[in-house]
Amino acid sequence: MTTTTDGPRAVPDDPHAVPHDPREKPLSTGATVWLTGLPSAGKTTIAHELAGLLRADGRRVEVLDGDEIRAVLTADLGFSRADRHTNVQRIGFLAELLARNGVTALVPVIAPYSDSREAVRKRHEAGGTAYVEVHVATPVEVCSARDVKGLYAKQAAGEISGLTGVDDPYEEPVAPDLRIESHNRTVAESAAAVHQLLVERGLA
């Protein structure tokens, strides 16, 4: 029970109130962290490792996995340049919506075209929402050897076409906020590098 300052009248405590977590940061510190790179570059693995670090800081975090979004939010799209652009814009809209409401949105999505990524950045800038672009710069030879989803093998066998970085273009970021050579460091080291950048910018 709580008591008002203007008299003895008691006000019942709200039984449905959610206890405040003192570690939780203000809503204004949400951000989008977009991890771009080739298939099997390590984007999603790094994103999940980073998510753990941010949650330990008391941050609210969502990982917007490209494959999961393709299965639900953008299932109507193919892999033409226009459809890839639309895919990235829809994900960018969702990420910005989360970020401006205090969530750190981690987006491990290829986003192969520079104009698509720039449009997402401008959307964030227009809303005053923090946006960080991380290039997971793993060479195609390393990605092909990893071949987590078997895409490179399928492309080599002629079963699929339009594989980003092989027979479809990947336009590398010219000036990303951070570039990570994931083949030269561990997942933990890669995630720590992104985390440090977010700390420096007051986003972690």
C-alpha positions, -999 to +999 in steps of 0.1 A: +000+000+000+011+036-007+000+067+011-005+101-006+012+132+008-020+152+011-037+130+036-039+096+051-058+081+021-042+048+010-038+039-026-036+001-035-004-010-051-009-022-087-007-060-086+001-062-123+030-037-123+062-050-137+092-043-114+117-019-128+150-034-138+177-008-127+200-022-153+177-013-182+188+018-201+164+046-212+144+042-244+164+069-262+194+046-265+180+021-289+201+014-321+203-007-352+235-026-358+235-039-394+260-067-400+265-070-438+287-095-455+287-125-478+268-158-471+286-178-444+307-147-434+297-152-397+272-124-394+245-143-375+270-160-352+285-127-343+251-111-338+240-138-313+273-135-294+269-097-293+233-101-282+245-119-251+270-091-242+243-065-246+217-084-225+244-086-198+245-048-200+207-047-194+199-039-230+167-050-247+179-068-279+163-084-309+182-103-336+165-099-370+177-130-387+175-127-425+164-163-431+136-161-405+124-128-420+125-143-455+102-171-443+076-148-427+078-111-435+092-112-470+081-146-482+065-130-513+098-117-526+123-134-549+160-126-554+159-101-583+177-068-576+144-051-570+132-078-546+164-078-527+161-040-523+125-043-511+136-070-486+163-048-472+138-018-469+113-039-450+139-051-426+152-016-423+118-003-414+113-030-387+148-024-373+142+014-371+108+009-354+124-013-328+154+010-323+135+042-318+115+024-291+146+015-271+156-019-285+190-027-299+182-044-332+209-066-345+205-072-382+228-100-397+215-095-433+236-096-465+221-064-480+243-067-511+237-033-527+251+000-514+220+020-524+198-003-504+220+001-473+222+038-478+184+041-479+182+023-446+208+046-431+189+077-443+157+063-428+174+061-394+190+095-398+156+111-406+141+097-374+172+106-353+178+069-346+213+055-341+225+033-369+258+013-370+270-005-401+294-034-396+311-051-425+319-087-417+346-088-443+352-125-447+368-135-481+346-155-505+372-183-504+367-186-466+329-184-469+329-211-495+350-234-474+326-228-444+295-231-466+272-233-435+240-237-456+255-256-485+248-227-509+283-225-525+282-263-532+247-259-548+259-230-569+290-249-580+268-279-590+245-257-610+215-262-587+211-226-578+222-193-594+223-157-582+246-164-552+258-132-537+295-128-541+298-155-567+274-150-597+255-120-582+272-088-571+281-078-535+290-041-532+313-038-502+307-009-479+332+019-486+332+034-452+314+012-426+314+022-390+334-010-383+351-036-405+357-071-390+379-098-406+362-126-389+385-152-403+414-136-384+397-135-350+373-156-328+336-150-326+340-137-291+367-112-303+345-101-332+315-095-310+337-077-284+349-053-311+313-043-320+304-041-284+333-017-277+322+005-306+287+007-291+301+015-257+322+043-272+291+057-288+270+055-257+248+027-271+259-001-247 
